[in-house]
Each structure stands twice: as structure tokens, then as C-alpha cells.
Amino acid sequence: MATQKMTLDQLVEVFAQSTVAQTDAIFRGDSKTGNRHAKKRIAAFKALCSHGNPGRDALAVLFSHSRMDVRVMAASYLLRHRTAEARAVLTDVAKGEGLAAFGASESLKRWEEGTWTLDPGTSE
């Protein structure tokens, strides 16, 4: 996948689709496929970051995605860049139950501990 040649919107779509595919694979008990999709999501995020803050900002559209897992993943990756908005998304989802709620609470926990490292780059 040549993520460097995609538009920001296409990269955001790859991020969302890969998150959905990873979650679905996890629920099927297929970690190998889940890991493959996680790598695609990470590559899409790195490609978005190569555009600086406009690339990161493009990902924020997923804060209102119909799937909770996609909202959580986008918010988790954007904690440093869009802290208030990302924390609001994660806090809301963490109130629920299930894998997405667990992921949201873990992201918030890592953020508060100071061990969060999904996007340690500097803002441009």
C-alpha cells in the first residue's frame, strides 16, 4: 500500500477501514489478520503525520464516526494534538461497556500516567 501517494481523505478512510477490520478480526479470534490491519492503520497514521498538523487534523473527522472503535482509535492517536476533543471522545466512550470502552479507558489511563506514545512528534 503506497500510503504516501494517497490524499488525506483516502488516508483517513484507510485508518477507519483498518480499525474496523482489526476489531472484526479480534472478535473472530484471528490475531494474525488483526495485526495485519493494525499495521495498515499505523502506516496510514504515519502518512497523515507526514503532512504535519493538517494530516492530523484530517483524522479528527473520525471523532464522529458511526463506529465506536473508530472514534476511540482516532481519539487515542490524537490525544497530544487535539487533547480536549480527544479526551472528550474517550471519556464518553469509556462510560460504556465492551472492547471500545476498555480501549478508551486504557488510552486515558496511559495519557494521565504520561506513558502515552502514539504520536510523540512535535506539532508544526
C-alpha positions in Angstrom: 0.0 0.0 0.0 1.6 3.3 -1.1 0.1 5.5 1.6 2.4 8.4 0.7 0.6 8.9 -2.6 -2.9 9.0 -1.2 -5.0 12.1 -0.4 -5.6 13.0 3.2 -9.3 11.8 2.9 -8.1 8.5 1.5 -5.6 8.0 4.3 -8.4 8.7 6.8 -10.6 6.1 5.1 -7.7 3.6 5.3 -7.3 4.3 9.0 -11.1 3.8 9.6 -11.4 0.7 7.5 -8.3 -0.9 9.0 -9.6 -0.2 12.5 -13.0 -1.8 11.7 -11.2 -4.8 10.1 -8.9 -5.2 13.1 -11.8 -5.1 15.5 -13.7 -7.7 13.5 -10.7 -10.0 13.4 -10.3 -9.7 17.1 -13.9 -10.8 17.7 -13.3 -13.7 15.3 -10.2 -14.7 17.4 -7.9 -14.0 14.3 -5.0 -12.1 15.8 -2.8 -12.6 12.7 -5.3 -10.8 10.5 -6.0 -8.2 13.2 -2.2 -7.4 13.4 -2.1 -7.0 9.6 -4.9 -4.5 9.8 -3.2 -2.7 12.7 -0.1 -2.3 10.6 -2.2 -0.7 7.8 -3.7 1.7 10.3 -0.4 2.7 11.7 1.0 3.2 8.2 -2.0 5.4 7.3 -1.4 7.5 10.5 2.3 7.9 9.7 1.4 9.0 6.2 -1.1 11.5 7.7 1.6 12.8 10.1 4.0 13.3 7.2 1.7 16.1 6.2 2.1 17.7 9.6 -0.8 19.1 11.6 -3.1 19.3 8.6 -2.8 15.5 8.3 -3.5 15.0 12.0 -6.4 17.4 11.7 -7.9 15.4 8.9 -8.2 12.4 11.2 -10.3 14.3 13.7 -13.3 13.8 11.4 -13.4 10.3 12.8 -14.4 11.6 16.2 -18.0 11.4 15.0 -17.7 8.1 13.1 -20.6 5.7 13.4 -18.4 3.0 14.9 -17.3 3.5 18.5 -14.0 1.6 17.9 -13.1 4.0 15.1 -13.9 7.0 17.3 -11.7 5.6 20.1 -8.8 4.8 17.8 -8.8 8.3 16.2 -9.1 10.0 19.6 -6.3 7.8 21.0 -3.9 8.8 18.3 -4.8 12.5 18.5 -4.5 12.9 22.3 -1.4 15.1 22.0 -2.6 17.1 19.0 -6.3 17.6 19.9 -6.2 17.0 23.6 -9.5 18.4 24.7 -11.6 17.0 21.9 -9.9 13.6 22.0 -10.3 13.3 25.8 -14.0 14.2 25.5 -14.5 11.4 22.9 -12.6 8.9 25.1 -14.3 9.9 28.3 -17.7 9.5 26.7 -17.0 6.0 25.3 -15.2 4.9 28.5 -18.6 5.2 30.3 -19.9 2.2 28.3 -19.0 -1.4 28.1 -17.1 -3.7 25.7 -13.8 -3.6 23.9 -14.1 0.1 22.7 -14.9 1.3 26.2 -11.9 -0.7 27.6 -9.7 0.8 24.9 -10.9 4.3 25.7 -10.3 3.9 29.4 -6.8 2.5 28.7 -5.9 5.4 26.4 -7.0 7.8 29.1 -5.1 5.9 31.7 -1.8 6.0 29.7 -2.3 9.7 28.9 -2.7 10.5 32.6 0.3 8.3 33.6 2.4 10.1 31.0 3.2 6.9 29.2 1.1 7.6 26.1 3.3 7.5 22.9 1.1 7.0 19.8 2.2 10.4 18.3 5.1 11.8 20.3 6.2 14.1 17.4 6.2 17.8 17.7 3.4 20.0 16.4 4.2 22.0 13.3 
